[in-house]
Amino acid sequence: MALPLSQLPIEIVREVRQRKWLAFLVFLLVSFGVLGAGFVFPYKYQSDVIIFVDDKNIIGPLMEGRAVTTEINDRTSAAKELLMTRDVMEKLATDQNVFPDASMEQEAVEARIARLREDLSVRPRGDSYFSVGFSASSPIEAFRVAQRLGQLFIAESNERKRRESRSAYDFIDKQVKSYERQLADVEARLKEFLSENTDGTEQEANARMAQLRNQLELAQIEKQELESRVASLQQQLADVNPTIRQGRTEDAYRGRIQALEERLDNLRLQYHDTYPDIVILQEQLAELRKQRELNAGDTEQQPPVEGEEAVNPFYQELSAALSKARADVATVDTRIASFERLMQQQELRMERIQANKAEYSELTRDMEVNREIYDDLLKRREKARVSMHLDIEGQGLNYRINETAQYPRNPSGPQFSMFAAAGLFLGIMAPFGAVAGLLQIDPRVRARKQLEEGIGLPVLAEIPRVRTPYEKRHDRRLTTAVIVLAVLAIAAYLGVVVATHFGVL
């Protein structure tokens, strides 16, 4: 049967009074046990370095678009990742200024590196700040390690920036040289192709073919004109006698004049007066008329003579003109054959141009693409060069120690004073708490109400406990002794706490 809660405080006090020595012993064990735990508790001293992230210096707006500064988005995780690297941890673990008395053997260094990684902490402190801290059982060790961590982080971050920018510049420079070689190779192949294939472009070939076709058509038209002229001359030559009979001199001039006039009339039917043959005939007629007038007086005094046959000059002229016309036809035929041969050669040239067009297009395309990439890489290389110099000069994203490590005077976490206060409080409350727990599981009946609720019947009478005067005196003496010992124990407890606080213990 459970004890009612209203009766619990009375029973707790009664049980503690009955077991004073046991309660005093529990007080001593708990209070001094907690105080002893405070002595052996591994206190940790924390020392932090506050680092400021300077990413808004004046060089940024000035070099915007011309250089790219090294940036780190998640600064806290990036800083922790950098500090956790093997190089940083090994430099720190083997630093004689931080661990002057530590062993430098490989096993000891490895153990120290593991402890450094475990006790290292990086925490954000606002938008542009974060802290690098280290906790250790020794305050001087925590201070030295935190101070050295800040220095190593600044040095390693600057070195990493310079290394990254240098690596980026070297990579882009290598790509520039590679594309430069590719571009030179493509240009050499294009030059060799153009030197071996002198047919020109398709546009030039088409223009040349059109020119040859035009000249061929003109030659064919000229041939038709010459053939018409040959036919006309042959017809005229058939109507003219090869020889003529000349009588008196006047008759000779008359016949020649008539023959030239007939030829002139025939030519005027086909050509204008400006035609060269017409002009020549007109000059010949004018000369013959002039000679006839000069010889007119002489012929009147000469006696008439019998005529004689002579070669007809008009026939001779027609024969000469016919021969010349036939020669012109042969010349034009030769020209037409030459044009046709040139056109055949031009067709073969166009076939070669079409065959080489794909290769030429591929070469020019490769050259254009390589040149475009090469020009872009040149610009990027110059940007990378400026960025590299910015990182070398410490511009762009920069880290600066805003607050150096401070020597920790008090440990982080629970301190000895907290153990002391908790030990005294727990020592006093432990007997009462233990009695309260025992009363809850004790099956004995201690109160009237407990019995009534348990059996459901009213209790008619309750016999109180009666103590003798001796028992009362003995209880008072015992209580006084316990109180005195408790006061002495508390005084000793406080003395130990004060001595520890002032460094005596």
C-alpha positions as a printed NumPy array, in Angstrom:
array([[   0.   ,    0.   ,    0.   ],
       [   1.427,    3.333,   -1.122],
       [   1.947,    6.054,    1.402],
       [  -0.228,    9.166,    0.791],
       [   1.678,   12.203,   -0.433],
       [   0.393,   14.413,    2.332],
       [   1.921,   12.062,    4.879],
       [   5.214,   11.639,    2.993],
       [   7.142,   14.695,    4.36 ],
       [   6.291,   13.754,    7.957],
       [   7.468,   10.199,    7.466],
       [  10.655,   11.353,    5.703],
       [  11.598,   13.603,    8.625],
       [  10.742,   10.812,   11.11 ],
       [  12.907,    8.274,    9.294],
       [  15.843,   10.703,    9.005],
       [  15.597,   11.492,   12.745],
       [  15.563,    7.822,   13.558],
       [  18.622,    7.116,   11.351],
       [  20.759,   10.173,   12.05 ],
       [  24.106,    8.4  ,   11.74 ],
       [  23.135,    6.751,    8.491],
       [  21.912,   10.084,    7.078],
       [  25.148,   11.758,    8.223],
       [  27.195,    9.003,    6.573],
       [  25.253,    9.383,    3.299],
       [  25.845,   13.156,    3.482],
       [  29.578,   12.651,    3.891],
       [  29.818,   10.089,    1.101],
       [  27.811,   12.069,   -1.438],
       [  29.217,   15.542,   -0.738],
       [  32.847,   14.523,   -0.552],
       [  32.366,   12.093,   -3.454],
       [  31.142,   14.905,   -5.699],
       [  33.952,   17.138,   -4.439],
       [  36.451,   14.407,   -5.236],
       [  34.942,   14.068,   -8.695],
       [  35.578,   17.779,   -9.082],
       [  39.256,   17.162,   -8.31 ],
       [  39.662,   14.378,  -10.858],
       [  37.343,   15.773,  -13.552],
       [  39.349,   16.434,  -16.782],
       [  38.929,   20.181,  -17.13 ],
       [  39.3  ,   21.623,  -20.633],
       [  40.72 ,   25.054,  -21.304],
       [  39.514,   26.693,  -24.499],
       [  41.449,   29.345,  -26.422],
       [  40.123,   30.95 ,  -29.637],
       [  41.497,   33.085,  -32.458],
       [  38.986,   35.392,  -34.176],
       [  39.672,   35.697,  -37.923],
       [  38.201,   38.403,  -40.141],
       [  37.397,   37.644,  -43.774],
       [  38.284,   40.682,  -45.888],
       [  36.55 ,   40.236,  -49.264],
       [  35.556,   43.86 ,  -49.936],
       [  38.824,   45.7  ,  -50.348],
       [  39.271,   48.546,  -52.821],
       [  41.02 ,   46.425,  -55.43 ],
       [  37.831,   44.443,  -56.132],
       [  35.827,   47.182,  -57.919],
       [  38.947,   48.391,  -59.738],
       [  39.746,   44.978,  -61.203],
       [  36.166,   43.835,  -61.791],
       [  35.872,   42.176,  -65.21 ],
       [  39.664,   42.06 ,  -65.64 ],
       [  40.609,   39.625,  -62.889],
       [  38.957,   36.924,  -60.806],
       [  39.882,   36.821,  -57.131],
       [  39.926,   33.534,  -55.29 ],
       [  36.706,   33.104,  -53.309],
       [  35.56 ,   30.623,  -50.673],
       [  31.809,   30.305,  -50.22 ],
       [  31.509,   28.241,  -46.989],
       [  34.333,   29.838,  -45.06 ],
       [  33.858,   27.881,  -41.817],
       [  33.918,   24.432,  -43.397],
       [  36.718,   25.492,  -45.742],
       [  38.806,   26.735,  -42.815],
       [  38.229,   23.511,  -40.868],
       [  39.064,   21.423,  -43.911],
       [  42.297,   23.361,  -44.423],
       [  43.324,   23.05 ,  -40.759],
       [  42.54 ,   19.322,  -40.736],
       [  44.943,   18.586,  -43.563],
       [  47.95 ,   16.418,  -42.888],
       [  50.481,   19.152,  -43.661],
       [  49.028,   21.634,  -41.156],
       [  48.553,   19.026,  -38.434],
       [  52.067,   17.681,  -38.87 ],
       [  53.613,   21.151,  -38.771],
       [  51.698,   21.869,  -35.579],
       [  52.446,   18.519,  -33.92 ],
       [  56.187,   18.82 ,  -34.574],
       [  56.486,   22.482,  -33.543],
       [  58.955,   22.72 ,  -30.65 ],
       [  57.568,   26.105,  -29.602],
       [  54.096,   24.608,  -29.051],
       [  55.171,   21.256,  -27.582],
       [  58.632,   21.934,  -26.126],
       [  58.806,   18.792,  -23.974],
       [  56.903,   16.413,  -26.269],
       [  58.497,   13.428,  -27.958],
       [  59.148,   13.695,  -31.7  ],
       [  58.901,    9.974,  -32.37 ],
       [  56.518,    8.948,  -35.099],
       [  54.036,    7.2  ,  -32.796],
       [  53.912,   10.152,  -30.421],
       [  53.46 ,   12.57 ,  -33.308],
       [  50.605,   10.469,  -34.725],
       [  48.887,   10.36 ,  -31.335],
       [  49.317,   14.117,  -30.988],
       [  47.845,   14.688,  -34.477],
       [  44.795,   12.58 ,  -33.566],
       [  44.309,   14.584,  -30.356],
       [  44.719,   17.879,  -32.184],
       [  42.072,   16.918,  -34.732],
       [  39.694,   15.812,  -32.005],
       [  39.985,   18.979,  -29.903],
       [  40.071,   21.446,  -32.813],
       [  36.948,   23.565,  -33.387],
       [  35.95 ,   26.144,  -36.006],
       [  32.782,   28.183,  -35.395],
       [  31.131,   31.042,  -37.337],
       [  31.049,   34.463,  -35.667],
       [  28.794,   36.564,  -37.895],
       [  28.958,   37.233,  -41.609],
       [  32.645,   38.117,  -41.869],
       [  34.133,   36.442,  -38.806],
       [  34.837,   32.945,  -37.574],
       [  36.873,   31.525,  -34.717],
       [  39.527,   28.831,  -34.633],
       [  39.763,   27.271,  -31.188],
       [  41.484,   24.473,  -29.335],
       [  40.655,   22.861,  -26.007],
       [  43.21 ,   21.11 ,  -23.793],
       [  43.705,   20.116,  -20.199],
       [  46.601,   22.564,  -19.964],
       [  45.797,   26.281,  -20.416],
       [  49.253,   27.055,  -21.758],
       [  48.923,   24.256,  -24.324],
       [  45.467,   25.485,  -25.413],
       [  46.868,   29.015,  -25.775],
       [  49.93 ,   27.963,  -27.776],
       [  48.007,   25.638,  -30.063],
       [  45.25 ,   28.188,  -30.758],
       [  47.796,   30.905,  -31.47 ],
       [  49.778,   28.647,  -33.801],
       [  46.573,   27.456,  -35.532],
       [  45.688,   31.033,  -36.418],
       [  49.148,   31.67 ,  -37.839],
       [  49.149,   28.421,  -39.809],
       [  45.688,   29.115,  -41.192],
       [  46.662,   32.566,  -42.463],
       [  49.877,   31.242,  -43.999],
       [  48.284,   28.145,  -45.534],
       [  45.25 ,   30.025,  -46.901],
       [  47.499,   32.594,  -48.579],
       [  49.735,   29.847,  -49.931],
       [  46.711,   27.914,  -51.167],
       [  45.36 ,   30.991,  -52.944],
       [  48.699,   31.591,  -54.614],
       [  48.982,   27.919,  -55.499],
       [  45.444,   27.783,  -56.948],
       [  45.902,   30.953,  -59.008],
       [  49.314,   29.763,  -60.202],
       [  47.868,   26.378,  -61.104],
       [  45.005,   28.05 ,  -62.996],
       [  47.458,   30.253,  -64.884],
       [  49.721,   27.3  ,  -65.724],
       [  46.745,   25.267,  -66.94 ],
       [  45.42 ,   28.041,  -69.169],
       [  48.938,   28.793,  -70.435],
       [  49.383,   25.123,  -71.325],
       [  46.065,   25.166,  -73.188],
       [  47.092,   28.344,  -75.022],
       [  50.335,   26.749,  -76.187],
       [  48.488,   23.591,  -77.214],
       [  45.961,   25.524,  -79.299],
       [  48.757,   27.644,  -80.689],
       [  50.425,   24.49 ,  -82.002],
       [  47.11 ,   23.212,  -83.346],
       [  46.424,   26.528,  -85.064],
       [  49.9  ,   26.574,  -86.618],
       [  49.416,   23.006,  -87.818],
       [  46.033,   23.823,  -89.379],
       [  47.433,   26.962,  -91.045],
       [  50.36 ,   24.935,  -92.436],
       [  48.   ,   22.288,  -93.796],
       [  45.769,   24.973,  -95.317],
       [  48.773,   26.667,  -96.898],
       [  49.989,   23.361,  -98.297],
       [  46.508,   22.589,  -99.618],
       [  46.246,   25.965, -101.367],
       [  49.736,   25.593, -102.853],
       [  48.915,   22.14 , -104.196],
       [  45.429,   23.072, -105.422],
       [  45.708,   26.244, -107.537],
       [  42.277,   25.885, -109.105],
       [  40.904,   28.7  , -106.991],
       [  37.475,   28.934, -105.468],
       [  34.138,   27.828, -106.823],
       [  33.105,   31.434, -107.409],
       [  36.205,   32.107, -109.509],
       [  35.621,   28.917, -111.51 ],
       [  32.004,   29.85 , -112.207],
       [  33.03 ,   33.339, -113.322],
       [  35.696,   31.899, -115.633],
       [  33.216,   29.394, -117.099],
       [  30.699,   32.166, -117.79 ],
       [  33.419,   34.242, -119.474],
       [  34.468,   31.32 , -121.71 ],
       [  30.878,   30.585, -122.603],
       [  30.311,   34.222, -123.56 ],
       [  33.442,   34.293, -125.714],
       [  32.428,   31.02 , -127.393],
       [  29.022,   32.432, -128.275],
       [  30.615,   35.563, -129.748],
       [  33.039,   33.426, -131.785],
       [  30.189,   31.3  , -133.091],
       [  28.284,   34.43 , -134.146],
       [  31.39 ,   35.757, -135.851],
       [  31.831,   32.422, -137.639],
       [  28.289,   32.605, -138.943],
       [  28.947,   36.116, -140.269],
       [  32.159,   34.995, -141.971],
       [  30.453,   31.972, -143.496],
       [  27.745,   34.271, -144.905],
       [  30.444,   36.519, -146.319],
       [  32.234,   33.543, -147.932],
       [  28.995,   32.39 , -149.533],
       [  28.339,   35.922, -150.851],
       [  31.847,   36.222, -152.264],
       [  31.564,   32.842, -153.924],
       [  28.33 ,   33.904, -155.578],
       [  29.835,   37.182, -156.777],
       [  32.926,   35.402, -158.034],
       [  30.797,   33.043, -160.083],
       [  29.153,   36.014, -161.866],
       [  32.438,   37.735, -162.784],
       [  34.627,   36.752, -165.782],
       [  38.21 ,   35.928, -164.914],
       [  39.419,   37.944, -167.932],
       [  38.32 ,   41.055, -169.819],
       [  39.021,   42.302, -173.423],
       [  40.38 ,   45.792, -173.502],
       [  40.213,   47.994, -176.529],
       [  41.122,   51.609, -176.254],
       [  42.397,   52.997, -173.063],
       [  39.126,   54.68 , -172.256],
       [  37.326,   51.343, -172.564],
       [  39.792,   49.802, -170.145],
       [  39.115,   52.43 , -167.514],
       [  35.383,   52.141, -168.104],
       [  35.39 ,   48.373, -167.594],
       [  37.377,   48.595, -164.406],
       [  35.167,   51.373, -163.091],
       [  32.036,   49.396, -163.881],
       [  33.393,   46.295, -162.184],
       [  34.289,   48.238, -159.024],
       [  30.904,   49.98 , -159.024],
       [  29.153,   46.598, -159.26 ],
       [  31.221,   45.255, -156.386],
       [  30.502,   48.434, -154.393],
       [  26.788,   48.046, -154.982],
       [  26.88 ,   44.447, -153.827],
       [  28.737,   45.348, -150.644],
       [  26.325,   48.195, -149.853],
       [  23.534,   45.661, -149.851],
       [  25.156,   43.959, -146.814],
       [  27.207,   46.619, -145.018],
       [  27.207,   50.3  , -144.193],
       [  29.381,   52.848, -145.983],
       [  31.814,   52.761, -143.091],
       [  32.691,   49.14 , -143.788],
       [  36.425,   48.931, -144.611],
       [  35.969,   47.172, -147.978],
       [  33.447,   49.824, -149.09 ],
       [  35.826,   52.614, -148.097],
       [  38.668,   50.952, -150.067],
       [  36.475,   50.504, -153.179],
       [  35.402,   54.134, -153.027],
       [  39.034,   55.218, -152.88 ],
       [  39.886,   52.917, -155.847],
       [  36.972,   54.303, -157.9  ],
       [  38.054,   57.852, -157.189],
       [  41.602,   57.033, -158.291],
       [  40.441,   55.345, -161.531],
       [  38.212,   58.275, -162.457],
       [  41.061,   60.65 , -161.869],
       [  43.375,   58.631, -164.113],
       [  40.711,   58.431, -166.847],
       [  40.327,   62.207, -166.865],
       [  44.103,   62.669, -167.109],
       [  44.342,   60.284, -170.016],
       [  41.229,   61.523, -171.772],
       [  43.18 ,   63.996, -174.044],
       [  45.746,   61.42 , -175.09 ],
       [  43.235,   58.762, -175.995],
       [  41.413,   61.106, -178.459],
       [  44.61 ,   61.558, -180.608],
       [  45.486,   57.791, -180.666],
       [  44.108,   55.568, -183.401],
       [  41.732,   52.744, -182.358],
       [  43.42 ,   49.425, -181.647],
       [  42.16 ,   45.957, -181.386],
       [  41.244,   44.793, -177.91 ],
       [  43.189,   42.119, -176.   ],
       [  42.279,   39.855, -173.157],
       [  43.598,   40.657, -169.688],
       [  43.039,   39.441, -166.113],
       [  39.935,   40.965, -164.629],
       [  41.079,   42.984, -161.599],
       [  37.659,   42.758, -160.006],
       [  37.886,   38.977, -160.201],
       [  41.271,   39.138, -158.56 ],
       [  39.956,   41.31 , -155.759],
       [  36.99 ,   39.027, -155.205],
       [  39.325,   36.026, -155.133],
       [  41.56 ,   37.748, -152.6  ],
       [  38.58 ,   38.718, -150.448],
       [  37.262,   35.153, -150.637],
       [  40.625,   33.752, -149.561],
       [  40.795,   36.215, -146.702],
       [  37.267,   35.351, -145.607],
       [  38.055,   31.641, -145.663],
       [  41.192,   32.288, -143.633],
       [  39.107,   34.234, -141.115],
       [  36.656,   31.315, -140.901],
       [  39.541,   28.942, -140.229],
       [  40.864,   31.338, -137.561],
       [  37.476,   31.52 , -135.903],
       [  37.187,   27.712, -136.03 ],
       [  40.521,   27.475, -134.289],
       [  39.351,   29.982, -131.688],
       [  36.085,   28.072, -131.133],
       [  38.013,   24.828, -130.696],
       [  40.289,   26.559, -128.2  ],
       [  37.285,   27.871, -126.285],
       [  35.692,   24.425, -126.216],
       [  38.933,   22.896, -124.998],
       [  39.247,   25.556, -122.311],
       [  35.662,   24.901, -121.246],
       [  36.399,   21.201, -120.922],
       [  39.447,   22.029, -118.836],
       [  37.334,   24.403, -116.774],
       [  34.776,   21.67 , -116.158],
       [  37.535,   19.395, -114.931],
       [  38.766,   22.243, -112.737],
       [  35.292,   22.696, -111.282],
       [  35.099,   18.976, -110.557],
       [  38.405,   19.191, -108.717],
       [  37.188,   22.246, -106.821],
       [  34.034,   20.385, -105.762],
       [  36.146,   17.406, -104.729],
       [  38.451,   19.649, -102.656],
       [  35.631,   21.781, -101.302],
       [  34.927,   19.451,  -98.342],
       [  38.582,   19.317,  -97.345],
       [  38.94 ,   23.076,  -97.742],
       [  35.796,   23.685,  -95.657],
       [  37.096,   21.358,  -92.944],
       [  40.464,   23.101,  -92.87 ],
       [  38.946,   26.578,  -92.718],
       [  36.417,   25.481,  -90.092],
       [  39.139,   23.959,  -87.928],
       [  41.218,   27.095,  -88.296],
       [  38.312,   29.392,  -87.37 ],
       [  37.31 ,   27.268,  -84.365],
       [  40.897,   26.968,  -83.138],
       [  41.51 ,   30.67 ,  -83.648],
       [  38.337,   31.581,  -81.748],
       [  39.255,   29.314,  -78.834],
       [  42.844,   30.528,  -78.977],
       [  41.792,   34.201,  -78.788],
       [  39.451,   33.436,  -75.88 ],
       [  42.181,   31.541,  -74.046],
       [  44.58 ,   34.433,  -74.557],
       [  42.127,   36.758,  -72.798],
       [  41.596,   34.232,  -70.022],
       [  45.342,   33.775,  -69.598],
       [  45.825,   37.502,  -69.094],
       [  42.987,   37.528,  -66.557],
       [  44.599,   34.56 ,  -64.794],
       [  47.937,   36.396,  -64.814],
       [  46.391,   39.455,  -63.14 ],
       [  44.533,   37.217,  -60.669],
       [  47.766,   35.415,  -59.831],
       [  49.524,   38.716,  -59.113],
       [  46.562,   39.817,  -56.989],
       [  46.873,   36.685,  -54.858],
       [  50.652,   37.092,  -54.649],
       [  50.202,   40.683,  -53.454],
       [  47.555,   39.567,  -50.931],
       [  44.619,   41.288,  -52.625],
       [  41.138,   39.926,  -53.261],
       [  39.826,   37.558,  -50.601],
       [  42.079,   37.956,  -47.59 ],
       [  42.116,   36.615,  -44.018],
       [  43.276,   38.688,  -41.096],
       [  43.523,   37.863,  -37.385],
       [  41.041,   40.186,  -35.722],
       [  41.596,   38.957,  -32.173],
       [  44.614,   36.925,  -31.117],
       [  44.434,   33.915,  -28.825],
       [  43.927,   34.724,  -25.136],
       [  45.404,   32.771,  -22.254],
       [  42.45 ,   30.848,  -20.722],
       [  42.178,   31.516,  -16.976],
       [  39.119,   29.379,  -16.379],
       [  38.262,   26.022,  -17.867],
       [  35.417,   25.672,  -20.272],
       [  32.437,   23.568,  -19.208],
       [  31.72 ,   22.648,  -15.544],
       [  34.214,   24.225,  -13.145],
       [  35.399,   23.163,   -9.66 ],
       [  33.133,   25.68 ,   -7.91 ],
       [  30.142,   24.093,   -9.608],
       [  31.242,   20.668,   -8.377],
       [  31.674,   22.105,   -4.853],
       [  28.197,   23.665,   -4.777],
       [  26.617,   20.589,   -6.311],
       [  28.394,   18.289,   -3.814],
       [  27.118,   20.223,   -0.786],
       [  23.597,   20.412,   -2.124],
       [  23.481,   16.753,   -3.195],
       [  25.016,   15.681,    0.149],
       [  22.202,   17.411,    2.061],
       [  19.445,   16.192,   -0.23 ],
       [  20.721,   12.626,   -0.662],
       [  19.44 ,   11.241,    2.742],
       [  16.004,   12.728,    2.223],
       [  15.835,   11.491,   -1.343],
       [  16.949,    8.001,   -0.363],
       [  14.337,    7.846,    2.444],
       [  11.617,    9.072,    0.065],
       [  12.502,    6.303,   -2.368],
       [  12.467,    3.633,    0.363],
       [   9.102,    4.808,    1.683],
       [   7.554,    4.294,   -1.691],
       [   8.547,    0.632,   -1.786],
       [   8.203,   -0.134,    1.934],
       [   5.143,   -2.473,    2.459],
       [   4.624,   -1.526,    6.135],
       [   1.629,    0.55 ,    7.199],
       [   2.752,    3.913,    8.562],
       [  -0.434,    6.027,    8.516],
       [  -4.09 ,    5.644,    9.476],
       [  -5.307,    6.874,    6.144],
       [  -3.103,    4.334,    4.394],
       [  -4.864,    1.499,    6.247],
       [  -8.359,    2.85 ,    5.682],
       [  -7.781,    3.222,    1.959],
       [  -6.182,   -0.204,    1.749],
       [  -8.859,   -2.355,    3.506],
       [ -11.819,   -0.025,    3.048],
       [ -12.731,   -0.041,    6.829],
       [ -12.502,    2.827,    9.324],
       [  -9.802,    2.757,   12.021],
       [ -11.415,    3.22 ,   15.439],
       [  -8.312,    4.073,   17.483],
       [  -4.603,    4.881,   16.951],
       [  -2.032,    4.218,   19.693],
       [   0.798,    6.815,   19.554],
       [   4.438,    5.977,   20.254],
       [   5.535,    6.805,   23.765],
       [   9.207,    7.427,   24.591],
       [  10.798,    7.306,   28.032],
       [  12.786,   10.244,   29.441],
       [  15.993,    8.249,   28.936],
       [  15.196,    7.717,   25.294],
       [  14.503,   11.401,   24.901],
       [  17.834,   12.401,   26.542],
       [  19.71 ,    9.86 ,   24.481],
       [  18.063,   11.117,   21.305],
       [  18.959,   14.746,   22.087],
       [  22.594,   13.879,   22.799],
       [  22.753,   11.861,   19.592],
       [  21.16 ,   14.689,   17.607],
       [  23.608,   17.213,   19.082],
       [  26.575,   14.992,   18.201],
       [  25.364,   14.544,   14.62 ],
       [  24.791,   18.288,   14.196],
       [  28.274,   19.102,   15.535],
       [  29.872,   16.532,   13.254],
       [  27.833,   17.821,   10.312],
       [  28.974,   21.389,   11.006],
       [  32.577,   20.234,   11.243],
       [  32.198,   18.264,    8.011],
       [  30.706,   21.269,    6.232],
       [  33.492,   23.491,    7.567],
       [  36.116,   21.036,    6.371],
       [  34.314,   20.839,    3.008],
       [  34.326,   24.624,    2.648],
       [  37.934,   24.784,    3.711],
       [  38.931,   22.364,    1.006],
       [  36.969,   24.424,   -1.568],
       [  38.545,   27.709,   -0.468],
       [  42.039,   26.205,   -0.432],
       [  41.543,   24.839,   -3.919],
       [  40.222,   28.158,   -5.167],
       [  43.299,   30.01 ,   -3.922],
       [  45.661,   27.377,   -5.252],
       [  46.699,   25.889,   -1.937],
       [  45.516,   22.453,   -3.037]])
